[in-house]
Amino acid sequence: MNGKQDMDKLDSKDVPLTSKVARKIIEELFQKQQIWKRSTLATKVTEIHRKRGGLSGRQKPLSVVKKALSVMKKEGYLENFTFGRWRWISSLVKKVPTTKINYIDNLDSNDVPLIPSVAQKIVEELFQQQPIWGRTALADKVAEVHIQRGGLSGQQRPLSIVKKVLCNLKKENQVDNFAFGQWRWISSFSKKDSTKVPIVPCTIPISEIRSSRTRNRPTFGNPIDFRGLRHEPVNENGVVFLFGMVAHELGYLVEAVQVGFPDCEAKRQIKPGKWQQVRIEFEYESRNFHDHRHPPDGCDVIVCWHHNWHECPLSLEVIELSSVIRKLSNQKLAKY
């Protein structure tokens, strides 16, 4: 059977998968969807070919699809716009749009990679719902929303993309990095944006949210007046200090605090008269343990101010100091 017969009789049995056969199926798929991931396209081509009674060819389906895509690119039908992703750019097939996709206007369409312009749109929507975000939590939420809308992963990690977006918004005086890893919206939203997502009323005074930051002056967390500490920690150093204040009441004796991982060597009272050695890592947010790529088997306990690592391994115990001090705030300081 020659190439032309292959093209004309795709639904007949005993036709091997060749680049010409694959190309015909690829053209049909691009009529339904303008952007495809190469591996997904190969899987779909194989699936359709088998449904039509076709046989496997001498080469792997991915190799056949690669060859077909390369030929179509040379002929000006396709564009390899990012690693492993292909887009139809020719007007040969009328059903396929000839204009490039607008990522901002098609956030809920399939196969859109996560790029800064897409992430910024989601970031702005999230700040309308909540005026203050931790950078890591914001990156996780952006990735979650993007996936829910059918998007694809970009070439960079979501955290790197969100960092870039926040820097751009900061230059435009839209957001303020008021504490380490903490961002808040300081600009008013336009009427056009405010109609898309309802703005949730904020319990934080407007004067606090919109105040501009003075350079070369320290920033503080919310007032807590917990014993000798006037404000909430805003970084890992504050967590270390606060843990030192309550370590004994939590049943810990600190042996050493060090620069390397883990941050602290201590002993923990497991029952009256019995103590056991434990390894402790201090983090402002528990998720930072994952971001810093610490090995879970090298630590026993994470001490943090906010616990926001929902996928934390069961082998790691997490002490969230913000919850601990609520229980200890009205108690007297323990004595040895």
C-alpha positions as semicolon CSV with decimal commas, in nm:
position;residue;x (nm);y (nm);z (nm)
1;M;0,000;0,000;0,000
2;N;0,146;0,335;-0,102
3;G;0,145;0,663;0,095
4;K;-0,163;0,802;-0,078
5;Q;-0,366;0,491;0,001
6;D;-0,255;0,522;0,364
7;M;-0,390;0,875;0,377
8;D;-0,720;0,793;0,211
9;K;-0,795;0,473;0,402
10;L;-0,709;0,561;0,761
11;D;-1,007;0,368;0,898
12;S;-0,919;0,044;0,715
13;K;-0,745;-0,240;0,894
14;D;-0,383;-0,348;0,868
15;V;-0,243;0,000;0,797
16;P;0,091;0,051;0,980
17;L;0,155;0,376;1,164
18;T;0,383;0,582;0,943
19;S;0,466;0,951;0,950
20;K;0,217;1,015;0,667
21;V;-0,063;0,837;0,852
22;A;0,032;1,015;1,175
23;R;0,033;1,351;0,997
24;K;-0,327;1,306;0,881
25;I;-0,439;1,234;1,238
26;I;-0,229;1,524;1,371
27;E;-0,399;1,765;1,132
28;E;-0,739;1,643;1,255
29;L;-0,635;1,688;1,618
30;F;-0,511;2,041;1,557
31;Q;-0,853;2,128;1,415
32;K;-0,999;2,050;1,758
33;Q;-0,724;2,208;1,968
34;Q;-0,460;2,462;1,867
35;I;-0,186;2,370;2,117
36;W;-0,060;2,020;2,196
37;K;0,209;1,868;2,410
38;R;0,419;1,635;2,195
39;S;0,394;1,332;2,425
40;T;0,017;1,379;2,461
41;L;-0,017;1,413;2,086
42;A;0,174;1,087;2,030
43;T;-0,052;0,904;2,275
44;K;-0,363;1,044;2,108
45;V;-0,240;0,958;1,758
46;T;-0,170;0,599;1,866
47;E;-0,512;0,571;2,029
48;I;-0,699;0,697;1,721
49;H;-0,491;0,483;1,486
50;R;-0,575;0,168;1,683
51;K;-0,945;0,254;1,697
52;R;-0,939;0,277;1,318
53;G;-0,794;-0,073;1,294
54;G;-0,435;0,033;1,230
55;L;-0,123;-0,159;1,313
56;S;0,194;-0,058;1,491
57;G;0,474;0,059;1,267
58;R;0,843;-0,022;1,281
59;Q;0,918;0,287;1,489
60;K;0,779;0,397;1,825
61;P;0,472;0,628;1,801
62;L;0,665;0,916;1,961
63;S;0,940;0,889;1,698
64;V;0,681;0,881;1,418
65;V;0,504;1,188;1,559
66;K;0,836;1,371;1,601
67;K;0,912;1,314;1,234
68;A;0,566;1,430;1,125
69;L;0,586;1,744;1,341
70;S;0,933;1,826;1,207
71;V;0,808;1,805;0,846
72;M;0,501;2,018;0,923
73;K;0,722;2,275;1,093
74;K;0,944;2,302;0,784
75;E;0,632;2,350;0,571
76;G;0,517;2,635;0,796
77;Y;0,211;2,469;0,948
78;L;0,335;2,432;1,307
79;E;0,549;2,616;1,557
80;N;0,747;2,461;1,844
81;F;0,684;2,766;2,070
82;T;0,818;2,610;2,389
83;F;0,990;2,287;2,492
84;G;0,776;1,989;2,392
85;R;0,472;2,200;2,295
86;W;0,345;2,269;1,945
87;R;0,103;2,526;1,807
88;W;-0,082;2,548;1,474
89;I;0,010;2,869;1,287
90;S;-0,111;2,800;0,933
91;S;-0,444;2,902;0,777
92;L;-0,457;2,576;0,579
93;V;-0,728;2,436;0,806
94;K;-1,007;2,688;0,851
95;K;-1,129;2,541;1,177
96;V;-0,800;2,622;1,348
97;P;-0,759;2,991;1,454
98;T;-0,474;3,156;1,269
99;T;-0,403;3,416;1,537
100;K;-0,179;3,337;1,831
101;I;-0,356;3,244;2,150
102;N;-0,405;3,521;2,404
103;Y;-0,306;3,363;2,734
104;I;-0,468;3,632;2,947
105;D;-0,809;3,599;2,781
106;N;-0,801;3,217;2,769
107;L;-0,687;3,122;3,118
108;D;-0,938;2,839;3,144
109;S;-0,842;2,680;2,807
110;N;-0,643;2,357;2,793
111;D;-0,267;2,329;2,735
112;V;-0,175;2,686;2,831
113;P;0,169;2,684;3,000
114;L;0,221;2,874;3,324
115;I;0,412;3,189;3,227
116;P;0,446;3,522;3,415
117;S;0,159;3,693;3,228
118;V;-0,076;3,406;3,313
119;A;0,045;3,390;3,674
120;Q;0,004;3,766;3,720
121;K;-0,361;3,748;3,622
122;I;-0,423;3,476;3,882
123;V;-0,217;3,662;4,146
124;E;-0,429;3,975;4,101
125;E;-0,749;3,771;4,141
126;L;-0,617;3,605;4,457
127;F;-0,523;3,940;4,612
128;Q;-0,880;4,056;4,556
129;Q;-0,996;3,764;4,771
130;Q;-0,726;3,804;5,037
131;P;-0,506;4,115;5,079
132;I;-0,208;3,941;5,243
133;W;-0,030;3,628;5,118
134;G;0,282;3,432;5,204
135;R;0,490;3,397;4,889
136;T;0,506;3,017;4,906
137;A;0,134;2,982;4,976
138;L;0,060;3,219;4,688
139;A;0,274;3,013;4,448
140;D;0,096;2,693;4,554
141;K;-0,244;2,856;4,503
142;V;-0,149;2,997;4,162
143;A;-0,037;2,651;4,046
144;E;-0,357;2,497;4,184
145;V;-0,584;2,749;4,008
146;H;-0,389;2,716;3,684
147;I;-0,422;2,335;3,685
148;Q;-0,795;2,360;3,765
149;R;-0,833;2,576;3,454
150;G;-0,670;2,309;3,240
151;G;-0,328;2,473;3,220
152;L;0,010;2,309;3,179
153;S;0,329;2,345;3,378
154;G;0,576;2,601;3,247
155;Q;0,951;2,564;3,203
156;Q;1,008;2,728;3,545
157;R;0,880;2,629;3,888
158;P;0,563;2,810;4,002
159;L;0,755;2,970;4,291
160;S;1,011;3,122;4,052
161;I;0,737;3,256;3,826
162;V;0,543;3,405;4,119
163;K;0,863;3,570;4,250
164;K;0,904;3,742;3,914
165;V;0,538;3,851;3,912
166;L;0,560;3,993;4,264
167;C;0,876;4,188;4,175
168;N;0,700;4,341;3,874
169;L;0,392;4,429;4,079
170;K;0,614;4,583;4,348
171;K;0,784;4,806;4,088
172;E;0,438;4,920;3,980
173;N;0,349;4,998;4,346
174;Q;0,075;4,733;4,344
175;V;0,211;4,516;4,627
176;D;0,434;4,561;4,931
177;N;0,681;4,309;5,076
178;F;0,608;4,420;5,433
179;A;0,780;4,119;5,599
180;F;1,007;3,836;5,494
181;G;0,810;3,622;5,249
182;Q;0,489;3,816;5,321
183;W;0,316;4,030;5,057
184;R;0,011;4,255;5,070
185;W;-0,185;4,452;4,813
186;I;-0,151;4,828;4,851
187;S;-0,315;4,951;4,530
188;S;-0,685;4,989;4,457
189;F;-0,832;4,753;4,200
190;S;-0,986;4,887;3,880
191;K;-1,360;4,861;3,830
192;K;-1,302;4,617;3,547
193;D;-1,115;4,372;3,768
194;S;-1,337;4,415;4,072
195;T;-1,640;4,279;3,884
196;K;-1,473;3,944;3,811
197;V;-1,415;3,820;4,166
198;P;-1,606;3,947;4,469
199;I;-1,380;4,125;4,717
200;V;-1,396;3,964;5,059
201;P;-1,414;4,225;5,338
202;C;-1,086;4,248;5,527
203;T;-1,069;4,261;5,907
204;I;-0,733;4,441;5,899
205;P;-0,758;4,824;5,918
206;I;-0,732;4,989;5,578
207;S;-0,474;5,233;5,713
208;E;-0,247;4,941;5,793
209;I;-0,285;4,775;5,455
210;R;-0,233;5,086;5,241
211;S;0,044;5,252;5,441
212;S;0,362;5,287;5,237
213;R;0,679;5,129;5,369
214;T;0,958;5,358;5,492
215;R;1,302;5,254;5,377
216;N;1,586;5,160;5,612
217;R;1,351;5,083;5,901
218;P;1,266;4,741;6,046
219;T;0,923;4,584;6,004
220;F;0,727;4,402;6,276
221;G;0,462;4,135;6,296
222;N;0,121;4,184;6,452
223;P;0,127;4,276;6,824
224;I;0,096;3,975;7,057
225;D;0,257;4,095;7,384
226;F;0,352;3,737;7,473
227;R;0,570;3,768;7,781
228;G;0,881;3,953;7,662
229;L;0,792;3,940;7,294
230;R;0,586;4,237;7,170
231;H;0,525;4,123;6,809
232;E;0,477;3,806;6,608
233;P;0,789;3,663;6,439
234;V;0,838;3,769;6,078
235;N;1,129;3,538;5,999
236;E;1,312;3,227;6,114
237;N;1,518;3,414;6,375
238;G;1,198;3,516;6,551
239;V;1,089;3,152;6,556
240;V;1,418;3,048;6,717
241;F;1,381;3,316;6,987
242;L;1,020;3,228;7,062
243;F;1,097;2,855;7,082
244;G;1,368;2,931;7,337
245;M;1,104;3,104;7,551
246;V;0,868;2,805;7,556
247;A;1,100;2,507;7,500
248;H;1,091;2,390;7,862
249;E;0,713;2,407;7,880
250;L;0,694;2,195;7,566
251;G;0,920;1,936;7,725
252;Y;1,247;2,019;7,547
253;L;1,602;2,081;7,668
254;V;1,817;2,251;7,404
255;E;2,165;2,105;7,371
256;A;2,298;2,308;7,077
257;V;2,191;2,552;6,804
258;Q;2,397;2,543;6,486
259;V;2,419;2,695;6,138
260;G;2,400;2,371;5,942
261;F;2,109;2,130;5,902
262;P;1,942;2,050;6,135
263;D;1,935;2,381;6,321
264;C;1,903;2,241;6,672
265;E;1,998;1,937;6,880
266;A;1,776;1,887;7,183
267;K;1,638;1,631;7,425
268;R;1,268;1,573;7,475
269;Q;1,097;1,436;7,783
270;I;0,899;1,132;7,668
271;K;0,783;1,036;8,019
272;P;0,878;1,125;8,375
273;G;1,249;1,062;8,422
274;K;1,305;0,965;8,057
275;W;1,452;1,190;7,784
276;Q;1,532;1,125;7,420
277;Q;1,749;1,310;7,166
278;V;1,567;1,491;6,882
279;R;1,678;1,691;6,578
280;I;1,492;2,018;6,518
281;E;1,473;2,244;6,211
282;F;1,343;2,601;6,248
283;E;1,135;2,753;5,967
284;Y;0,909;3,057;5,951
285;E;0,661;2,850;5,745
286;S;0,671;2,471;5,752
287;R;0,653;2,466;5,371
288;N;1,000;2,624;5,363
289;F;1,143;2,290;5,478
290;H;1,036;2,146;5,142
291;D;1,146;2,455;4,947
292;H;1,493;2,440;5,105
293;R;1,511;2,074;4,998
294;H;1,599;1,940;5,340
295;P;1,594;1,559;5,366
296;P;1,303;1,448;5,589
297;D;1,510;1,163;5,731
298;G;1,763;1,411;5,870
299;C;1,516;1,577;6,107
300;D;1,255;1,479;6,367
301;V;1,068;1,803;6,438
302;I;0,988;2,119;6,243
303;V;0,931;2,425;6,462
304;C;0,756;2,703;6,270
305;W;0,526;3,002;6,311
306;H;0,281;2,895;6,038
307;H;0,214;2,534;5,940
308;N;0,119;2,542;5,570
309;W;0,281;2,225;5,437
310;H;-0,019;1,998;5,382
311;E;0,192;1,723;5,221
312;C;0,428;1,706;5,518
313;P;0,554;1,345;5,570
314;L;0,404;1,165;5,868
315;S;0,756;1,097;5,994
316;L;0,801;1,469;6,069
317;E;0,638;1,628;6,372
318;V;0,538;1,993;6,330
319;I;0,512;2,242;6,618
320;E;0,321;2,553;6,510
321;L;0,418;2,821;6,761
322;S;0,128;3,051;6,665
323;S;-0,105;2,783;6,804
324;V;0,117;2,704;7,103
325;I;0,130;3,059;7,239
326;R;-0,250;3,087;7,234
327;K;-0,255;2,812;7,494
328;L;0,035;2,951;7,693
329;S;-0,044;3,324;7,676
330;N;-0,242;3,325;8,002
331;Q;-0,022;3,081;8,189
332;K;0,261;3,169;8,422
333;L;0,616;3,101;8,315
334;A;0,715;2,746;8,411
335;K;0,994;2,691;8,661
336;Y;1,252;2,418;8,672
